[in-house]
């Protein structure tokens, strides 16, 4: 692979340091499960349980330079492969499904998923962010003033987008429409790697060159610095539902856990990490629970009215699938047509089924009082119904 920014052996080494990536930075799920760490050196992913105990490793055919990891609401895992400029997709159970690429994607690093279920991927060699849908279809690109070596992309609760610029040592802020707003830095930040945010919208940015984690509010105001001797050249960061965060170390081949007050908890050394550059949590419990115990196989697709309606805090949505089953999507939209939550996205067997929605969005946040629409799509079938949430 040709590194357009680096032409000497020394510069290629600096690329490895500057080009580290990040896990996604959406809010932690309501209940976090296993921890996934991308091993750049080994080209695989190491899995730990939520306490940091090693479980296993896995990879896909041709992964080279494992970088950013994100786990989507549909429970699929997306892994960027820097050296092959590809995105690998793994289904539930960590089964490899497919990989995709695009001419605009060169040296993919950090990955995030927006509230609209779009995949943001940093294209390190092209100084831009490439946007795909979750099926891997190319949508568009965007960039901003001074973006040089984009390393990580993250969003806040308002939909603003943050991209780290490895070469300039800054973070770029974009509005929800991907319009550039500003650059910011502080705390001696050098070679920003990962960006993660907590429940208070505080941004944690790992400084691979400055050996620290720098905290900012979502307007870019410097808040403080975190360091630890077990964390040289910090890389990926991810939060769990308690507010604890886990950070990987590029050179020490380990991960460090901190609590919600930024206090050291433990260092995770087992698992054979090899240049770990990203970390992500899976959602331990999905937003919905599905019950398909009702007898009988219906002859056609159908979607019933939810019950109760109005509801607070949860409601049940009943639908039916004919023999043979099919690929089913059940999604919630607000009155403006914006996606609120994806309850189902995958193959379902035939039968009469009931799904419970707990009134929360993709990020586990309770939604407000109002009218919402739920839509079932399967093959050529599509039906939408209205429901009312009253808090």
N, C-alpha and C positions, 0 to 999 in steps of 0.2 A: 504494500500500500504506500502511496506517495503522500507525505505530509507537506501540504502546500505552505504551511507556516514555518516549517523547520527543515533546515538543509544540512545540518551537521550532526555528528553523533551526540555531541553535548546538548544540542538543541532538542534532539529526540528524547534524551533523558529528561529534559525539562518539560517536554510534552507530557510524559508520564506523570510528572508531578502536577502540572497545571491542569491536565485534562481529566482529572478525577470527576466522578459523577455523583448524582444524588438520587435518593429515593424520592418517591412522590411526596408532596407536601400538603395534601388535603388533610382535613381534620381526621384524627384517629377514629376508627369505627366505634360504635357503642360498646362492643366487647371484642378486644383484640385477641388473636390467636397466635399461631406460629410466627416466628421471625424468619425472614428470608434475606440472605446476605449474598450479594454478587461478588464472585471472586474473579477479578480481572486476570490474575496470573494463571489460574487453573482453567478458566473458561467454563465455570459451572456456578451453581447456586448451592449454598449451604443452608440447611433448615434447622432451626432451634425451636423448642417450645417457648411459651411466653415467659418462662423463668430463666431462659438462657441455656437450658440443657440441650446438648447436641442430639439431633435425630438422624439426619441423612444428608446426602448431596444428590443433585440431579443436573442434567444438562440436555441440550438439544443437538442435532446433527449439524456441526459446522460452527458452533458458537466459538468466537475468538475475540478475547478482550471483553469479558462480561462487564457491563457498565450499569446503566440505570435500571431499576426495577420498579414496577407499579402493579398493584393488584386492583383490578376494576371491580365495580359493583356486581358485574356478572360472574365474579370469582375467577376470571381468567387472569393469568400473570403475563405481563409484557416485559421482555428483557432486551435491552439494546446490546448489539454485538458490534463494538467499535471498529474492529479491523475488517469486518466484512460489510460494514454499513447496512446492517439488516436489523429488523425487529423480529424477535422470536416470540411466539404465542404458545402458552401452555394452558390447558384446560384444567378443570377440577381434578385433583389427584396428581397434578404436576405432569400430566401426559402432554407430550409435544403435539401441537396441532398443525402449525404452519409457520412460515416466516415471510416477511415482505420487505420491500425496499422501494426507493424512488430516487430519481436523478438529483432531486434537491437535497437529499439526505446523504451527507458525507461525514463520516466520523461521528455517529450518533452517541450522545452522552446521556444527560439527564432526561427523565420522562415524568410527566404529570398527566392527570386526567381532570378535565374541567367539569363544572357542574352540568354542562350540556353533553357529557359523555363523549368528549372529543379528546384525542390523544395528542399531547404536546411533546415534541421530541426536539432536543437541542441538536443542531447540526454544527459541530465544532469547526469543521474546515470551511464552512460557507457562511459563518457568522449570522445565523438566523435560526428561528424556530419553525419547524415543519409541523403542520397540523394534519392529522388523519382521523377518520372515524374508527370505531373499535373493530371494524372488519378489515382495517388496513388500507382503505381507500384514501388517496391523497385529496386534501381539501384546499390548502393554501399555505403560504409562508408569511412570516412577519419578522421585522428586525427593528432596531432602534439606534439612536446616536451613540457611538462609542462601543457598541457591542463587538467584542473581539475575543473569540474563543468561548462561545456560550457553553456553560458547564452544567447548569441546573435550571429547571423551570418549576415554579410553584405558584399557587394561587392563595388569596386570603378569602375570608368569609363574604366579602363584598364583590368577589369576582375579579379583583385586581390581579395582575400577573407580574411575577418577579423572576428575572433571569440574571444569573450570575455571569460576570464577564471575567474569565480567568486571567487574561493578559493585562487588562487595565486595573484589576483588583477592585472592581465596583459591582454594585447590583443595580440593574435597570428596572424601573417600575413602568408598567403599562396599565391602561384602564381596561375594563372588561371587553371593550371593542378592539383591543390590541393596539391602541394608539399610545405611542411613547409619551411618558410624562416627565421622568427625571432619572438622573443617576444619583447614587449615594454610596457612601463608605464611612468608615470610622473604626476605632479600636485597633488601628494598625493592621487592618485586614489586608492580607496578601493571598493571591491565588484562591479566590472563593470557590469552594467545591459544591457543597450541598446547601440547600435551603429547606428548612422545615418550620412549621408554625404550631404553636400550642393553641389551647382553647380560647386564649385571650388575644389571639392574632399577633402575638409576639413572634418575630422572625428570628430563627437561630441559623446563622450562616457559619459553616466550618471554613476556617482559613488554613488551607493546606500549606501555604508558604509562611504563615505567621504563627502556626502551631497553637491556634486558639479557636474558640467558638465566639462569634461576635453577635450580640443581641440588638435588634432594632425594633421599633414599632413599625406599623405598616405604612407610615409616611416617611420612613427612612431615618428617624431620629435615633441616634446611638443610645443604647441603654446599659451596656455592660459587656464584660468579657469573662469567659470561662476557660480555664486551663486545667490540665492534670498530667502528671508525669507518665501515666500509662497511655497517653493519647498523643503521641507524636504524629504530625501530618494527618490531622483528622479529615475524614471523608464523608461518607453517607450518614444521615441523621433521620430518625423516625420516632414519633411519639406513640405511646400506647394510651389506652383510655383512662389510665390513672394520672396522666401527665408526666410519667417517666419517659425519658428519651434515651435511645441507644445510638452510639456513635462508633464508627469503625476507624481503625488506624491503618494507614497505608503501609507504614514501615514496620510496625510491631506485630502485624497480622493477628489482631485481636479486636474485640469490641468492648466498649465501656458503657455501663448503665449509670444514669443519674436520676435522682428523684424529681418531683415536681417543683422543688425549691432549688434545683441545680446542685444538689449535694451528691457526692460520689456514692454509689451503691456497690458495684462489683465490676470486675474485669473478666471477660469471657475469653478463655484461651483455647478451649478444646474445639475440635471440628476441622483442624487442618486448614485454616484460612490462608489464602495466598493472594496478597494484595487486595484486601476487601475494599470495594469502592462504593457500595450502595447497600441500603438496608430498607426493608419495608415490612409492614405487618399485614397479615391476612385478617379478614373479619371472621371472628370466631362464630358468631351467630348472624345469619342473614336477617334482613329487616322483616322478612315475612316467614310465616309457617304455613306449609301446604298440607292439606288433608285430602287424601284420595280414597278414603275407605268406603265411600258410598257405593252401593252395588249398581251393576248395570253399565253397559257401554252404549252411549248415545249414538245416534246415526249421523249427527252433524255438529259443527262448532256452534256454540251459543254463549252469550254473556248475560248473566242475570243482574238485577239491581242489587246493590250492596245492602247489607243489613248489620246493625241498625243504620238508619239514615233519617235525620241527622245523627251524628255520632260524636263521641268523645270518651276515651282517647283513641279507640281502635274500632275497626269495622271489618267485616268479612265480605269477600268478593267471590262469588260462585260462578264457575264456568264449566263448559263441557267440551270434550275432545272426542272425535269419532274413532272407530277402530283403526289401529295402525299408528295412532299418535301423530306427532308433528312438532316442528320447531315453533315455539310459542313465545310471544312477547306480551307481557302485561305491564303497562306503564301508567304512572300518575302524572298529570299535567295541571298547572294552575290555570286561572281564568285568562291569563295572557298567552297561554299556549306553551309556557316554558316547562321543560321536563323537571319534575320534582323527584321522582324515584322510579327505578326499574325494579319491579317485584319479581318478574320471571324473564329469563332470556336463555332459552335452550330447549332441548327435546323433552317432551312430556308424553307419557303413555296415554292411551285412550281411557276415558272415564269421566265421571263427574267429580270436580275438584273444588276445594275451597281454600282461598288464600287469605290470611289475616294481614291487614296493613295497620301499623301502629301509629300512624300520623306523623312519621318522621321522614326526612328527606334522605338522599344518598349518603350524607355525611353524619347521619344520626341526630340531626337537629330537629326538634319539634316544630312543625309548621304552624302557622297562625290560623285563626278562624277564617273561613271563607269557602267559596265554591271550588271544587276540584273535579277533574275529569279523569276517568280511568278507561284505558283503551286496550283491547285484546286484539292482537294481530297474529295470524297463522296462515301461511300460504296466501291464498287469495282472499281470506276472510279478514274483515276488520269491523269492529263495533266499538262505539264509545258511549259511555253513560256518565251521568252527573251525580255528584254526591256533595253533602254539606257537612263540614266540620265546625262544631261550635265548642270553643274552649270555655 
